[in-house]
Amino acid sequence: MMAKHAEPPPRTTLAEEMVLSDREFRRIAAMLYEDSGIHLPEGKVSLVHSRLCKRLRVLGMESFRDYVDLIASQAGLGERRAMLSALTTNHTRFFREDHHFEDLKARLIGGWVDEARRGGRVRLWSSACSSGEEPYSMALTILEALPEAARYDIRILATDIDPVILERARRGVYAAAAIEPVPARMRERWMRRTGADYTLSDEVLGLVSFRELNLMRDWPMKGRFQAIFCRNVAIYFELETQDRLWGRFAPLLTADGRLYVGHSERVGDNRYEPSGQTAYKLRSARA
Ligand SMILES: C[S@@+](CC[C@H](N)C(=O)[O-])C[C@H]1O[C@@H](n2cnc3c(N)ncnc32)[C@H](O)[C@@H]1O
């Protein structure tokens, strides 16, 4: 049997010992909500604590109270953005919920590719694109259906609130483990090895434009989209916020367009009707 107290207690840093009071948690939650629409329930205290301890350490701060005072001030605007990056969940992967990409492929082959070949405009939007796996999966799906896509007016807009993750997405470089869900034929054709990583080819990169965009604010886009992917982000918003969001997408969808949402998200707005698993079309849609 091991002797009692044989091991010294694990060392903790100063920041880890600091307490995040209910009051400071609520101030943080209110600012995050105001900036992004993300609703942080009470149960997330320890997650917020652990993610923000890292920020306090970087800043050499010793109390959450000082940290919250900083982000509430004009001088703390930069740190407030860093807090948003620290608190958003960026988890994603290539071909996540692959039935959406099967559906997308069917719609491309069933009409949108012809539309592009006839000189039409085809636009897809990945509206919370995180580190890029989602829009690049869309691009790979396009290239499967239309390898010479660069010759046509077919493009993907990829947006996210978090400029840090967008910078990573723009590079188009992924570790071997990250590209495992990508079918081998796509890897061979549209990616190349760069050291231990894989880099997407210019054909893939050229189809996607990344922009910073907060879904809670105004959107500059005027034209319509054949497909809008809004997956695994609305889950962090309250139901009313989700409903407002689905409503704002409706006028931006083409008559034959599709809205794809995450596996645990549902679109209740009666302007839409289901079209497969967590995919929706406008109720008056012809296709
Ligand atoms: C869990 S990831 C989802 C990535 C991808 N759509 C997927 O399903 O794999 C959620 C993303 O939503 C972004 N996000 C959170 N709030 C946002 C907002 N108000 N506007 C735009 N993007 C937001 C986060 O920065 C994060 O990258």
The ligand as a MOL file (V3000), in Angstrom:
LIG
                    3D

  0  0  0     0  0            999 V3000
M  V30 BEGIN CTAB
M  V30 COUNTS 27 29 0 0 0
M  V30 BEGIN ATOM
M  V30 1 C -18.1960 24.4200 -33.3670 0
M  V30 2 S -17.6310 25.5000 -34.6550 0 CHG=1
M  V30 3 C -18.5510 24.8620 -36.0360 0
M  V30 4 C -17.6840 24.6960 -37.2660 0
M  V30 5 C -18.3920 24.0670 -38.4730 0
M  V30 6 N -19.5310 24.8450 -38.8800 0
M  V30 7 C -18.8000 22.6500 -38.1800 0
M  V30 8 O -19.9780 22.3660 -38.0330 0
M  V30 9 O -17.9180 21.7810 -38.0710 0 CHG=-1
M  V30 10 C -18.5180 26.9990 -34.2220 0
M  V30 11 C -17.9280 28.2460 -34.8820 0
M  V30 12 O -18.8840 29.2940 -34.7570 0
M  V30 13 C -18.1860 30.5070 -34.6160 0
M  V30 14 N -19.1030 31.5260 -34.0540 0
M  V30 15 C -19.5710 31.6390 -32.7870 0
M  V30 16 N -20.3820 32.6910 -32.6710 0
M  V30 17 C -20.4540 33.2570 -33.9040 0
M  V30 18 C -21.1330 34.3880 -34.4290 0
M  V30 19 N -21.9220 35.1620 -33.6680 0
M  V30 20 N -20.9660 34.6880 -35.7400 0
M  V30 21 C -20.1790 33.9270 -36.5310 0
M  V30 22 N -19.4960 32.8410 -36.0910 0
M  V30 23 C -19.6420 32.5160 -34.7860 0
M  V30 24 C -17.0130 30.1430 -33.7190 0
M  V30 25 O -15.9640 31.0780 -33.8230 0
M  V30 26 C -16.6550 28.7510 -34.2290 0
M  V30 27 O -15.6050 28.7990 -35.1630 0
M  V30 END ATOM
M  V30 BEGIN BOND
M  V30 1 1 1 2
M  V30 2 1 2 3
M  V30 3 1 2 10
M  V30 4 1 3 4
M  V30 5 1 4 5
M  V30 6 1 5 6
M  V30 7 1 5 7
M  V30 8 2 7 8
M  V30 9 1 7 9
M  V30 10 1 10 11
M  V30 11 1 11 12
M  V30 12 1 11 26
M  V30 13 1 12 13
M  V30 14 1 13 14
M  V30 15 1 13 24
M  V30 16 1 14 15
M  V30 17 1 14 23
M  V30 18 2 15 16
M  V30 19 1 16 17
M  V30 20 1 17 18
M  V30 21 2 17 23
M  V30 22 1 18 19
M  V30 23 2 18 20
M  V30 24 1 20 21
M  V30 25 2 21 22
M  V30 26 1 22 23
M  V30 27 1 24 25
M  V30 28 1 24 26
M  V30 29 1 26 27
M  V30 END BOND
M  V30 END CTAB
M  END
